[in-house]
Amino acid sequence: MTKTIRSRFNHEIGQAVEGCTILEKRVIIPPVPSERRLGVYDYVVEVPPEPPKTRGSQKRTPASPQPAQASFVRATPDEMVGSVIRRLPSR
């Protein structure tokens, strides 16, 4: 399987780009070295086949019960009567 990748970097046929091997190279915009401008290139690359995913080979463990998560609620001003808020001086 092949796909096209557009890049501003000059690679040669046979090199790897994004993990794929370059099969074909096309210059879209040529570089201009006097203006220090990069070119734009299209690369037709060969995509390696993805390994087949097997579902039956993995053994699943039975799901253990999750502990209930506690919910936190901000204290109301009436609940904060005895508390003290300390402010630290800035450094």
N, C-alpha and C positions, 0 to 999 in steps of 0.2 A: 504494500500500500504506500502511496506517496502523498505528500502535501507540499504546499508552497509556503515558504517563510520569507518575509521581507526584512532586510537588515541594512544598516548603514555601515557595517564592517565588511571588509574585503576578505573573503575566504576562498580557498581553492577547492576544486572538485576532489572528493575523497576525504576531506576533513569532516569533522563532526560539528554540527550546530544544534543546540538544544537536545543533545542526545541522539540525533539522527545523522545519517551519512548523506553528504551532498552528492547528487547525481547530475545536476544541471545548474548552470549559473547564467543569469541574464542581468545586464547592466540597465537599470531604469534611468538613473540620472548619473552621468559620468562625474568623477571627482575633479575638482579644480584645485591643484596644489598651490598655485600662486595666491589664491584667496583663502587657503587652508580650509577648504570645504570638502567634506566627505561625500562620497557617492552614495547612491541607493541601489541595492542589489536584491534580486529575487532569486531564491534558491529552491529548486525542486529537490526534496529530500526523501529518502526511504525511511519510513517509520517502522521500527522493529515491532514484530507481533507481540501483543500482550499475552502473558501466560494465562492459560485457561483457569477460571475460578472453579474450584471444586467445593461443593457444599457438604458432601457426605463424609469427607475425610476428617473434618473437625468434630471433636466431641464436645458437647456443651455440658457445663455443670448446671445443676439445678439452681435456679435463682434463689439467692438467700434473701430473707425479708430485710428490707431497708428500714433503719430506724426513722421514726417520724421526726421531721425537721421542726425545730421550735420556731415559732414566728415571734418576731420582735416588734414591739410597738413603742413609739416614743412616749415618754412620761408626760402627763399633763401638768400644768403648773400646780395644781392641788397636790399631786403626788410628789412634787419636788420640794416640799416645804422645808425639810430638814437638810437638804443637800447644799453643798457649797461648790461654786464654780471658781476654779483658780485660773487666773490668767498669768502666763509666763511673760516676762519682759522680752522685748525684741533684742536681738543680738547686735 
